Amino acid sequence: MTRTALVLGGMGGIGAPLSRGLLERGYTTIVASRSGLEANEGQPSNAALSGRSVDLLDSESIEQFCSEFINQWQSLDVLVITAGTAALGDVAEIEPEDLSRMLSEHVIGPFHIVKRLIPLLEPGGHIVFLLSRMGRSPRRHGTAYGTAKAATEYLAASLALALREKGIRVNSVSPGAVSTPMFFENFPNRAPASALDPKDVAGVILRILEPEFDSLNGAVLDLEHTDRENPGLGKTGSTGTVDFRPAIGEHEIER
Ligand SMILES: NC(=O)c1ccc[n+]([C@@H]2O[C@H](COP(=O)([O-])OP(=O)(O)OC[C@H]3O[C@@H](n4cnc5c(N)ncnc54)[C@H](OP(=O)(O)O)[C@@H]3O)[C@@H](O)[C@H]2O)c1
């Protein structure tokens, strides 16, 4: 039977390798973001993807997207929420509107979509949220983004509790810096090797969709990384060097 996956932000830095991986594993894969498939036009694998437009900041756009999705696909096996931007800055630099935008993109919009699409998810369905180290380990410049990501963690955990009776699992992946457009926009001087490879983050998400992880629910997978040009050290976020811990593959699973 064909399985269906929806990746919000599916053409983004983490979303693109994830969407390709889902296609390779036989999922009918739909990517959705403000620009749908347009963001990466011309990529050979895109021909097999379906693209839809949705703006997490706009509840009308979400309603329209969900109604069309329900009409077209009727069932959903995997929903990964890897969309959004990062407004960084401390209290002097961040305005209430920035915090509101972060909460809309990372909490309210995703909640709206999950709520509308729950009826499509069958037992065995899986929802995956992208958290961030900044939401788990406060930074002064995380006033808006980190606060929203901390709230995303709570949302994911509460959904995991609420949906387990339906046999639907909700797990979260929480990386440090990942070398994607979001990262380079915020930290233009950082070397790609000082951050996680987005393929590795996508690989972890693909891995937890496998049947061997069927009992994983309500988990947060914290992804440490090693500076690939300086493998004795692991760097987190943008604020310094921490002790080396195992890289992906031996990640912690916190319950
Ligand atoms: N990169 C990092 O260092 C890092 C670290 C930890 C966690 N994360 C998290 O990982 C996830 C993916 O990040 P990424 O690095 O892959 O970012 P990215 O490359 O910038 O991709 C994010 C995608 O989200 C979509 N998007 C942005 N705003 C949207 C909105 N209002 N409505 C719908 N879609 C929207 C964008 O597509 P459109 O422009 O087409 O809308 C974009 O393709 C995010 O949740 C991020 O917070 C990233």
Ligand as a Chemical Component Dictionary entry (heavy atoms), coordinates in Angstrom:
data_LIG
# 
_chem_comp.id                   LIG 
_chem_comp.type                 NON-POLYMER 
_chem_comp.pdbx_formal_charge   0 
_chem_comp.three_letter_code    LIG 
# 
loop_
_chem_comp_atom.comp_id 
_chem_comp_atom.atom_id 
_chem_comp_atom.alt_atom_id 
_chem_comp_atom.type_symbol 
_chem_comp_atom.charge 
_chem_comp_atom.model_Cartn_x 
_chem_comp_atom.model_Cartn_y 
_chem_comp_atom.model_Cartn_z 
_chem_comp_atom.pdbx_ordinal 
LIG N1  N1  N 0  19.512 25.451 10.361 1  
LIG C1  C1  C 0  19.711 25.335 11.658 2  
LIG O1  O1  O 0  20.802 25.662 12.175 3  
LIG C2  C2  C 0  18.631 24.748 12.535 4  
LIG C3  C3  C 0  18.992 24.308 13.820 5  
LIG C4  C4  C 0  18.023 23.779 14.651 6  
LIG C5  C5  C 0  16.716 23.686 14.212 7  
LIG N2  N2  N 1  16.377 24.135 12.960 8  
LIG C6  C6  C 0  14.979 24.034 12.577 9  
LIG O2  O2  O 0  14.869 23.148 11.483 10 
LIG C7  C7  C 0  13.771 23.534 10.668 11 
LIG C8  C8  C 0  14.251 23.674 9.226  12 
LIG O3  O3  O 0  15.251 24.653 9.183  13 
LIG P1  P1  P 0  16.235 24.808 7.922  14 
LIG O4  O4  O 0  17.558 25.125 8.478  15 
LIG O5  O5  O -1 16.045 23.667 6.994  16 
LIG O6  O6  O 0  15.644 26.155 7.328  17 
LIG P2  P2  P 0  15.514 26.643 5.804  18 
LIG O7  O7  O 0  16.550 26.023 4.953  19 
LIG O8  O8  O 0  15.440 28.112 5.873  20 
LIG O9  O9  O 0  14.111 26.020 5.388  21 
LIG C9  C9  C 0  12.937 26.396 6.057  22 
LIG C10 C10 C 0  11.782 26.281 5.104  23 
LIG O10 O10 O 0  10.623 26.786 5.781  24 
LIG C11 C11 C 0  9.800  27.423 4.831  25 
LIG N3  N3  N 0  9.093  28.512 5.523  26 
LIG C12 C12 C 0  9.620  29.606 6.123  27 
LIG N4  N4  N 0  8.648  30.391 6.613  28 
LIG C13 C13 C 0  7.480  29.780 6.303  29 
LIG C14 C14 C 0  6.113  30.111 6.535  30 
LIG N5  N5  N 0  5.746  31.234 7.146  31 
LIG N6  N6  N 0  5.175  29.249 6.082  32 
LIG C15 C15 C 0  5.508  28.123 5.433  33 
LIG N7  N7  N 0  6.786  27.751 5.196  34 
LIG C16 C16 C 0  7.754  28.582 5.625  35 
LIG C17 C17 C 0  10.723 27.986 3.738  36 
LIG O11 O11 O 0  10.149 27.827 2.453  37 
LIG P3  P3  P 0  9.396  29.058 1.720  38 
LIG O12 O12 O 0  10.375 30.179 1.663  39 
LIG O13 O13 O 0  9.008  28.483 0.408  40 
LIG O14 O14 O 0  8.224  29.358 2.597  41 
LIG C18 C18 C 0  11.969 27.095 3.852  42 
LIG O15 O15 O 0  12.106 26.237 2.749  43 
LIG C19 C19 C 0  13.208 24.829 11.268 44 
LIG O16 O16 O 0  12.123 24.513 12.091 45 
LIG C20 C20 C 0  14.367 25.332 12.106 46 
LIG O17 O17 O 0  13.889 26.124 13.167 47 
LIG C21 C21 C 0  17.315 24.642 12.107 48 
# 
loop_
_chem_comp_bond.comp_id 
_chem_comp_bond.atom_id_1 
_chem_comp_bond.atom_id_2 
_chem_comp_bond.value_order 
_chem_comp_bond.pdbx_ordinal 
LIG N1  C1  SING 1  
LIG C1  O1  DOUB 2  
LIG C1  C2  SING 3  
LIG C2  C3  SING 4  
LIG C2  C21 DOUB 5  
LIG C3  C4  DOUB 6  
LIG C4  C5  SING 7  
LIG C5  N2  DOUB 8  
LIG N2  C6  SING 9  
LIG N2  C21 SING 10 
LIG C6  O2  SING 11 
LIG C6  C20 SING 12 
LIG O2  C7  SING 13 
LIG C7  C8  SING 14 
LIG C7  C19 SING 15 
LIG C8  O3  SING 16 
LIG O3  P1  SING 17 
LIG P1  O4  DOUB 18 
LIG P1  O5  SING 19 
LIG P1  O6  SING 20 
LIG O6  P2  SING 21 
LIG P2  O7  DOUB 22 
LIG P2  O8  SING 23 
LIG P2  O9  SING 24 
LIG O9  C9  SING 25 
LIG C9  C10 SING 26 
LIG C10 O10 SING 27 
LIG C10 C18 SING 28 
LIG O10 C11 SING 29 
LIG C11 N3  SING 30 
LIG C11 C17 SING 31 
LIG N3  C12 SING 32 
LIG N3  C16 SING 33 
LIG C12 N4  DOUB 34 
LIG N4  C13 SING 35 
LIG C13 C14 SING 36 
LIG C13 C16 DOUB 37 
LIG C14 N5  SING 38 
LIG C14 N6  DOUB 39 
LIG N6  C15 SING 40 
LIG C15 N7  DOUB 41 
LIG N7  C16 SING 42 
LIG C17 O11 SING 43 
LIG C17 C18 SING 44 
LIG O11 P3  SING 45 
LIG P3  O12 DOUB 46 
LIG P3  O13 SING 47 
LIG P3  O14 SING 48 
LIG C18 O15 SING 49 
LIG C19 O16 SING 50 
LIG C19 C20 SING 51 
LIG C20 O17 SING 52 
# 
